Amino acid sequence: MPCLVYVDNSNVWIEGMHVSAVQKGLALDVWDAQSNRICDNSWRFDFGRLYEFAGGGDVKKAFLYGSRPPPNDSLWNIAKSKGFDVMVFDRNVTNKEKKIDTQIAADMVEHSFTLAKPDEDEFTLVAGDTDFVPVIEKLRARGYRVDVCFWQHASRELKHTATKFVELDPWLDYLALRKDHK
């Protein structure tokens, strides 16, 4: 079934660095990694592999959301080359990421009317926040399948609201960007 994929870049990347830190023995568990800001700063995800994994091989359209990078950063160009429509937002005055979750939710609802049909398409969200529960409930009430792909420590409520939850932890190495794979 064709899939519309929505990815919160910072959420996937930062939490992936926490999961990688745990797997490398740098933190006791993901909660230790989060609370003590322990990250494997070398871990990056491969946009192409995430695109294929999250879309299950049948991506109708994919969207990647994040903060505006420095002008010399090629991150978003790489994501575009791998098939994502990229949405970037400026950080606020305290350098906090803003507008990402609400834009993802707004786009998912809008696209349920403009790009998708309940009996033909499904949605895949790659994020772990409880903030997405209301949009998933709305889409499911309209007859859409909404899968969530994220790290095992995603919100319990989000996991239960999704049609299906796919844990990324076992795929950490597969999703990692390799130095020889740009």
Secondary structure, DSSP 8 states (H G I E B T S, - for coil): --EEEEEEHHHHHHHHHHHHHHHTTSSSSHHHHHHTT---TT--B-HHHHHHHHHTT-EEEEEEEEE---TT--HHHHHHHTTEEEEEE---TTS---SHHHHHHHHHHHHHHHT--TTT-EEEEE---GGGHHHHHHHHHTT-EEEEEE-TTS-HHHHHHSSEEEE-GGGHHHHB--TT--
